[in-house]
Amino acid sequence: MVLLSLVASHHDLDLTVLERLQADVHAVGRELVAATNAVTGAVVLATCNRFELYLDVDDTAHTPRARRAVAQTVASRSGYSPEDVATHLRPLVGSDASEHLFAVASGLESMVVGEREIAGQVRRALSTARRDGTTTSTLEALFQAASRASRAVESSTGLGSTGRSVVGVALDLAARTLPQADGDVDWAAVRCVLVGTGSYAGASLAALKARGVHDVRVYSPSGRARAFAAARGVTSLPAGADLLAEVARTDLVVACSGAAGAVLGAEALAAVRRGSDRPLTVVDLALRHDVDPDVRTLPGVALVSLQSVAEHAPAEHAALCHARQVVLLAAEEFEADRRVREWDPAVVAERTRVLGGLETALDALPVVDRDETRARSLRRRTRAQLHGPTVAARAAARVGDAAGYARALGDLAAIEVPAVGPSAA
């Protein structure tokens, strides 16, 4: 077994490339596991600024075949060639893959260091793989360890609580162009339209409320606005509502639906704003651009995009160095535990050979020769004899000492099943 990760993120690629790579993302994991027996499990992590696949590959020699299967599967949906897909997805193997996921889950690889949304997205990626039947015990252990690492980083560094989220940074940027009084935004007076009902919409609404925004109207291209708004104590726009007419009376639009195609087009928005001197700030957090980027050219309209967030994200601070050390130690511990699990069957087999053989021999004794006191003594001495090589083998496995493991396993193999006759004492 080998852990293989193929990653693409805002660090390496334009967001439009990431958008295409994520086409029909929910089918990728299922198709990969079905397409090749080299891939025994898959978890897909797709967010607004990353696309990553974590694969359980049955043998190191099969990683090229797994990579080819990924390239073909993603190419068939994205419109890129398999060669382009292979170029866009950076491979990480073994401990590099686990360390990367732990850093991602902890918010250390995000546009905004310490952002909180990603930890939930990592958990949901595992839940989706469970639902689709594409997870394995190794991937379960990996993603659960990633969540523990994320909590450890938050508790020991404060990044999760003090670091600003993507939504928070976007609203900070939006505040620069919202109507102000005495140099400050009166958030309670801001009239807002929220486009979308997904996880980012929920995070956006919470951030808006935290700043004091009361007038929020929810619009959903998919028709889910009513249930979303009712559960959160805000107003929904009815299905079929004229979004443009509503925006014309609005100070702030926060769009994060990820709908196919722009929800707000530049020409249509220009038409409804003709003759209006009311400023409008638009925050587009959707990877697929809910808002036509050209709206930034319209008079009185300011646009904050994911790219804006990336350009204005806060720099790494002192806690980041400690956070990365926490992640590194967590990844090392995970790899040590994984090696013990992977190498332990041979140890267990030798112990079973000896202890099982002893029990079989004791059971085969004639009733007149059975002595429970002597049997307990034999079991105790046998376990003591097995203990040293067992501990040595598992310690060697933890640090990846193959030679030391082989020696300890050889010592276990040399232990014979003890004699149990009447003369054995």
Secondary structure per residue as TSV (DSSP state, phi and psi in degrees):
chain	resnum	aa	ss	phi	psi
A	1	M	-	360.0	140.1
A	2	V	E	-141.2	142.0
A	3	L	E	-90.9	123.1
A	4	L	E	-123.1	128.7
A	5	S	E	-120.3	139.3
A	6	L	E	-121.6	117.8
A	7	V	E	-125.7	144.2
A	8	A	E	-140.5	135.8
A	9	S	E	-150.4	178.3
A	10	H	T	-62.4	-18.3
A	11	H	T	-65.1	-32.8
A	12	D	T	-113.2	-27.2
A	13	L	S	-128.0	154.7
A	14	D	-	-67.4	148.4
A	15	L	H	-62.9	-28.1
A	16	T	H	-67.7	-32.2
A	17	V	H	-67.5	-43.3
A	18	L	H	-59.8	-39.1
A	19	E	H	-59.4	-44.8
A	20	R	H	-68.8	-37.6
A	21	L	H	-62.2	-28.4
A	22	Q	T	-89.3	7.9
A	23	A	T	-57.8	127.4
A	24	D	T	53.3	44.0
A	25	V	G	-62.5	-30.2
A	26	H	G	-68.7	-18.4
A	27	A	G	-91.0	-10.8
A	28	V	H	-64.6	-47.9
A	29	G	H	-60.5	-45.7
A	30	R	H	-62.6	-43.3
A	31	E	H	-67.6	-37.5
A	32	L	H	-63.4	-46.9
A	33	V	H	-64.1	-34.6
A	34	A	H	-78.1	-25.9
A	35	A	H	-78.8	-30.7
A	36	T	-	-146.7	137.7
A	37	N	T	-76.5	-2.3
A	38	A	T	-71.1	-28.8
A	39	V	E	-102.8	111.0
A	40	T	E	-92.0	-16.9
A	41	G	E	-159.7	154.9
A	42	A	E	-150.8	136.3
A	43	V	E	-125.4	129.6
A	44	V	E	-109.3	124.9
A	45	L	E	-111.0	108.9
A	46	A	E	-124.7	120.4
A	47	T	E	-130.3	-174.0
A	48	C	T	-67.0	-19.0
A	49	N	T	-134.1	22.3
A	50	R	E	-160.0	153.8
A	51	F	E	-139.7	113.4
A	52	E	E	-137.2	138.2
A	53	L	E	-117.6	132.5
A	54	Y	E	-114.8	117.5
A	55	L	E	-118.1	139.2
A	56	D	E	-96.6	106.9
A	57	V	E	-102.5	137.5
A	58	D	S	-69.4	-22.1
A	59	D	-	-157.9	144.7
A	60	T	G	-55.3	-37.7
A	61	A	G	-64.3	-17.6
A	62	H	G	-96.7	3.0
A	63	T	H	-62.6	-36.7
A	64	P	H	-61.9	-38.6
A	65	R	H	-66.2	-38.6
A	66	A	H	-64.4	-41.2
A	67	R	H	-65.2	-39.0
A	68	R	H	-64.3	-39.4
A	69	A	H	-64.7	-39.6
A	70	V	H	-63.5	-47.7
A	71	A	H	-58.3	-42.1
A	72	Q	H	-68.5	-42.8
A	73	T	H	-64.9	-46.7
A	74	V	H	-70.2	-36.7
A	75	A	H	-62.2	-39.1
A	76	S	H	-64.2	-19.2
A	77	R	H	-105.8	-30.0
A	78	S	H	-88.7	-22.6
A	79	G	S	89.7	-9.0
A	80	Y	S	-77.4	160.3
A	81	S	-	-77.8	157.3
A	82	P	H	-56.3	-34.0
A	83	E	H	-66.4	-40.5
A	84	D	H	-65.9	-42.9
A	85	V	H	-60.0	-45.5
A	86	A	H	-59.6	-35.1
A	87	T	H	-69.7	-37.9
A	88	H	H	-74.6	-27.5
A	89	L	S	-98.0	114.0
A	90	R	E	-84.3	126.0
A	91	P	E	-84.3	141.0
A	92	L	E	-132.5	137.4
A	93	V	E	-125.8	142.4
A	94	G	T	61.5	-127.0
A	95	S	H	-64.4	-29.4
A	96	D	H	-64.4	-37.8
A	97	A	H	-67.7	-44.4
A	98	S	H	-67.7	-41.7
A	99	E	H	-62.6	-39.4
A	100	H	H	-63.3	-46.7
A	101	L	H	-62.0	-40.5
A	102	F	H	-63.2	-38.9
A	103	A	H	-67.0	-41.0
A	104	V	H	-61.4	-49.5
A	105	A	H	-62.0	-27.2
A	106	S	T	-87.8	0.3
A	107	G	T	81.3	12.1
A	108	L	T	-83.2	-12.9
A	109	E	T	-110.7	11.1
A	110	S	S	-83.8	164.4
A	111	M	S	-55.3	-40.8
A	112	V	S	-114.3	111.4
A	113	V	T	-59.2	129.6
A	114	G	T	88.9	4.5
A	115	E	-	-62.3	147.3
A	116	R	S	-92.9	-22.9
A	117	E	H	-61.5	-33.5
A	118	I	H	-63.3	-33.7
A	119	A	H	-60.6	-41.7
A	120	G	H	-68.2	-35.4
A	121	Q	H	-66.6	-35.6
A	122	V	H	-65.1	-43.1
A	123	R	H	-63.7	-40.4
A	124	R	H	-69.1	-31.5
A	125	A	H	-61.6	-41.6
A	126	L	H	-67.2	-41.4
A	127	S	H	-61.1	-39.9
A	128	T	H	-64.3	-41.9
A	129	A	H	-63.8	-37.7
A	130	R	H	-61.7	-45.9
A	131	R	H	-61.5	-38.2
A	132	D	H	-84.1	-6.3
A	133	G	T	72.7	28.7
A	134	T	-	-111.3	4.8
A	135	T	-	-88.2	165.0
A	136	T	-	-135.4	171.3
A	137	S	H	-61.1	-36.0
A	138	T	H	-66.9	-44.9
A	139	L	H	-68.6	-36.8
A	140	E	H	-57.3	-50.3
A	141	A	H	-62.0	-40.0
A	142	L	H	-62.3	-50.4
A	143	F	H	-73.2	-32.2
A	144	Q	H	-67.8	-39.0
A	145	A	H	-65.4	-35.1
A	146	A	H	-63.1	-40.4
A	147	S	H	-65.8	-38.8
A	148	R	H	-64.5	-40.7
A	149	A	H	-62.4	-40.2
A	150	S	H	-60.8	-44.8
A	151	R	H	-65.7	-37.4
A	152	A	H	-65.0	-40.2
A	153	V	H	-64.1	-43.7
A	154	E	H	-63.8	-44.8
A	155	S	H	-72.5	-30.6
A	156	S	H	-95.7	-16.9
A	157	T	H	-122.1	-21.4
A	158	G	-	78.8	4.3
A	159	L	H	-60.5	-39.1
A	160	G	H	-65.9	-27.0
A	161	S	H	-100.9	-31.1
A	162	T	H	-95.3	-24.9
A	163	G	S	-70.0	140.2
A	164	R	-	-81.6	147.1
A	165	S	-	-83.9	169.5
A	166	V	H	-56.7	-44.0
A	167	V	H	-63.2	-43.2
A	168	G	H	-61.4	-44.5
A	169	V	H	-63.9	-41.4
A	170	A	H	-60.5	-42.1
A	171	L	H	-70.5	-32.8
A	172	D	H	-61.4	-41.9
A	173	L	H	-67.9	-38.5
A	174	A	H	-63.2	-32.4
A	175	A	T	-61.2	-23.1
A	176	R	T	-67.8	-24.6
A	177	T	T	-117.2	0.0
A	178	L	S	-77.6	154.5
A	179	P	-	-55.3	135.9
A	180	Q	E	-125.9	156.0
A	181	A	E	-133.6	124.5
A	182	D	T	56.5	35.7
A	183	G	T	83.5	-0.2
A	184	D	E	-125.8	150.0
A	185	V	E	-78.1	130.2
A	186	D	-	-88.8	86.0
A	187	W	G	-59.3	-29.9
A	188	A	G	-66.2	-22.0
A	189	A	G	-95.5	-2.8
A	190	V	-	-76.2	130.0
A	191	R	E	-98.6	123.9
A	192	C	E	-127.2	141.9
A	193	V	E	-112.3	126.0
A	194	L	E	-106.1	121.6
A	195	V	E	-103.6	115.1
A	196	G	-	122.1	159.5
A	197	T	-	-137.3	14.8
A	198	G	S	-86.8	-162.7
A	199	S	H	-64.3	-38.8
A	200	Y	H	-69.4	-33.5
A	201	A	H	-63.7	-41.9
A	202	G	H	-62.3	-43.3
A	203	A	H	-65.6	-38.4
A	204	S	H	-65.6	-43.8
A	205	L	H	-62.9	-42.1
A	206	A	H	-61.7	-40.8
A	207	A	H	-67.9	-38.3
A	208	L	H	-63.5	-45.5
A	209	K	H	-63.0	-38.9
A	210	A	H	-62.4	-27.6
A	211	R	T	-88.0	-5.8
A	212	G	T	102.3	10.6
A	213	V	-	-75.5	126.7
A	214	H	-	-107.5	-34.7
A	215	D	E	-92.1	88.0
A	216	V	E	-120.6	127.3
A	217	R	E	-117.6	128.1
A	218	V	E	-99.1	129.7
A	219	Y	E	-120.9	134.9
A	220	S	-	-129.7	120.3
A	221	P	T	-61.2	-23.8
A	222	S	T	-93.1	-2.1
A	223	G	S	85.3	14.5
A	224	R	-	-98.7	11.7
A	225	A	H	-63.1	-39.6
A	226	R	H	-61.4	-49.8
A	227	A	H	-66.2	-41.1
A	228	F	H	-61.2	-48.3
A	229	A	H	-67.4	-42.2
A	230	A	H	-61.6	-38.1
A	231	A	H	-70.6	-16.0
A	232	R	H	-120.2	8.4
A	233	G	T	72.6	29.9
A	234	V	-	-125.0	-179.5
A	235	T	E	-97.3	141.7
A	236	S	E	-107.0	149.7
A	237	L	-	-86.0	136.5
A	238	P	-	-64.4	154.2
A	239	A	T	-56.7	133.5
A	240	G	T	84.2	7.2
A	241	A	-	-64.9	153.5
A	242	D	-	-83.0	96.0
A	243	L	H	-61.1	-40.8
A	244	L	H	-61.5	-41.5
A	245	A	H	-63.8	-37.3
A	246	E	H	-68.5	-41.6
A	247	V	H	-63.4	-32.7
A	248	A	T	-61.7	-22.2
A	249	R	T	-105.6	19.6
A	250	T	-	-118.0	149.8
A	251	D	S	-91.1	-34.0
A	252	L	E	-140.5	132.5
A	253	V	E	-116.2	127.6
A	254	V	E	-115.4	113.7
A	255	A	E	-114.8	125.4
A	256	C	-	-154.6	44.9
A	257	S	-	-90.4	-29.7
A	258	G	-	69.2	25.5
A	259	A	-	-67.7	158.7
A	260	A	S	-74.6	108.9
A	261	G	S	94.9	158.6
A	262	A	-	-69.3	133.6
A	263	V	S	-79.5	-33.7
A	264	L	B	-117.6	116.1
A	265	G	-	-96.2	151.4
A	266	A	H	-64.9	-45.9
A	267	E	H	-65.3	-43.4
A	268	A	H	-66.2	-39.8
A	269	L	H	-66.7	-38.9
A	270	A	H	-61.3	-37.8
A	271	A	H	-65.1	-43.8
A	272	V	H	-77.2	-17.9
A	273	R	H	-96.1	-1.5
A	274	R	T	-59.0	124.3
A	275	G	T	86.6	-4.7
A	276	S	-	-92.4	138.9
A	277	D	-	-108.2	13.3
A	278	R	-	-79.0	119.9
A	279	P	-	-68.0	148.5
A	280	L	E	-132.8	130.7
A	281	T	E	-111.9	128.6
A	282	V	E	-118.0	125.9
A	283	V	E	-109.6	116.8
A	284	D	E	-111.0	104.9
A	285	L	-	-102.0	8.6
A	286	A	-	-87.1	132.8
A	287	L	T	-60.6	-36.4
A	288	R	T	-89.1	16.1
A	289	H	-	59.1	84.0
A	290	D	S	-61.8	-25.6
A	291	V	B	-118.8	133.2
A	292	D	-	-59.2	121.8
A	293	P	G	-56.0	-21.7
A	294	D	G	-70.7	-8.0
A	295	V	G	-63.3	-21.5
A	296	R	G	-65.2	-16.8
A	297	T	G	-86.6	-8.1
A	298	L	S	-78.3	142.5
A	299	P	T	-60.5	132.0
A	300	G	T	80.2	4.7
A	301	V	E	-113.4	127.8
A	302	A	E	-113.5	136.1
A	303	L	E	-117.7	129.1
A	304	V	E	-112.6	121.6
A	305	S	E	-117.9	176.9
A	306	L	H	-60.6	-34.3
A	307	Q	H	-64.4	-37.4
A	308	S	H	-61.8	-41.4
A	309	V	H	-61.5	-44.5
A	310	A	H	-61.2	-38.3
A	311	E	H	-73.4	-26.4
A	312	H	H	-111.4	8.2
A	313	A	-	-61.9	147.3
A	314	P	-	-66.8	146.9
A	315	A	-	-70.7	160.7
A	316	E	-	-60.8	142.4
A	317	H	-	-118.4	-175.0
A	318	A	H	-59.2	-35.6
A	319	A	H	-65.1	-20.1
A	320	L	H	-64.6	-37.8
A	321	C	H	-60.7	-42.9
A	322	H	H	-67.5	-38.7
A	323	A	H	-61.1	-42.0
A	324	R	H	-66.2	-32.4
A	325	Q	H	-68.1	-39.6
A	326	V	H	-59.7	-45.0
A	327	V	H	-62.9	-44.3
A	328	L	H	-60.9	-45.5
A	329	L	H	-65.1	-38.9
A	330	A	H	-64.8	-39.4
A	331	A	H	-67.3	-40.1
A	332	E	H	-63.4	-40.6
A	333	E	H	-66.1	-40.4
A	334	F	H	-62.8	-45.2
A	335	E	H	-63.8	-37.3
A	336	A	H	-64.0	-46.0
A	337	D	H	-63.6	-38.9
A	338	R	H	-63.8	-42.2
A	339	R	H	-64.0	-40.4
A	340	V	H	-61.0	-44.5
A	341	R	H	-63.5	-39.1
A	342	E	H	-74.2	-36.6
A	343	W	H	-91.1	-14.3
A	344	D	H	-69.8	-28.2
A	345	P	H	-53.2	-37.0
A	346	A	H	-66.5	-37.1
A	347	V	H	-65.5	-46.6
A	348	V	H	-61.3	-39.4
A	349	A	H	-62.1	-42.2
A	350	E	H	-67.0	-41.4
A	351	R	H	-64.4	-39.8
A	352	T	H	-65.8	-39.0
A	353	R	H	-57.3	-44.7
A	354	V	H	-78.4	-52.8
A	355	L	H	-68.9	-40.0
A	356	G	H	-65.3	-39.5
A	357	G	H	-62.9	-37.8
A	358	L	H	-63.4	-46.3
A	359	E	H	-64.6	-38.7
A	360	T	H	-62.3	-43.4
A	361	A	H	-65.4	-39.6
A	362	L	H	-65.8	-40.8
A	363	D	H	-66.4	-27.2
A	364	A	H	-81.6	-10.1
A	365	L	S	-64.2	142.1
A	366	P	-	-59.4	149.9
A	367	V	G	-55.6	-37.8
A	368	V	G	-68.6	-20.8
A	369	D	G	-97.0	-1.2
A	370	R	-	-79.6	132.7
A	371	D	-	-138.2	107.9
A	372	E	H	-64.7	-33.1
A	373	T	H	-64.7	-44.3
A	374	R	H	-66.6	-37.0
A	375	A	H	-62.9	-43.3
A	376	R	H	-62.8	-38.7
A	377	S	H	-64.5	-41.1
A	378	L	H	-63.8	-43.7
A	379	R	H	-61.9	-43.5
A	380	R	H	-63.8	-45.6
A	381	R	H	-66.5	-37.5
A	382	T	H	-66.8	-43.8
A	383	R	H	-63.5	-39.0
A	384	A	H	-63.1	-39.0
A	385	Q	H	-66.3	-36.2
A	386	L	H	-77.0	-24.1
A	387	H	H	-60.1	-51.3
A	388	G	H	-58.6	-53.8
A	389	P	H	-63.1	-32.4
A	390	T	H	-64.3	-48.7
A	391	V	H	-60.9	-42.4
A	392	A	H	-63.5	-40.7
A	393	A	H	-64.9	-44.4
A	394	R	H	-71.0	-34.8
A	395	A	H	-65.3	-40.7
A	396	A	H	-64.9	-39.2
A	397	A	H	-62.1	-40.8
A	398	R	H	-59.8	-37.3
A	399	V	H	-98.3	1.7
A	400	G	T	75.4	25.6
A	401	D	-	-86.0	89.7
A	402	A	H	-64.3	-38.6
A	403	A	H	-66.8	-44.4
A	404	G	H	-64.0	-38.1
A	405	Y	H	-63.5	-43.4
A	406	A	H	-62.6	-39.9
A	407	R	H	-63.7	-46.0
A	408	A	H	-64.7	-39.9
A	409	L	H	-64.6	-37.3
A	410	G	H	-63.2	-38.3
A	411	D	H	-63.8	-39.4
A	412	L	H	-65.2	-42.0
A	413	A	H	-65.5	-24.8
A	414	A	T	-80.4	-12.4
A	415	I	-	-78.1	125.2
A	416	E	-	-94.9	154.8
A	417	V	-	-62.9	125.3
A	418	P	-	-66.9	149.3
A	419	A	-	-69.7	144.2
A	420	V	-	-122.2	8.7
A	421	G	S	-64.9	174.2
A	422	P	T	-57.2	-28.4
A	423	S	T	-82.8	-9.9
A	424	A	-	-81.1	119.4
A	425	A	-	-137.2	360.0
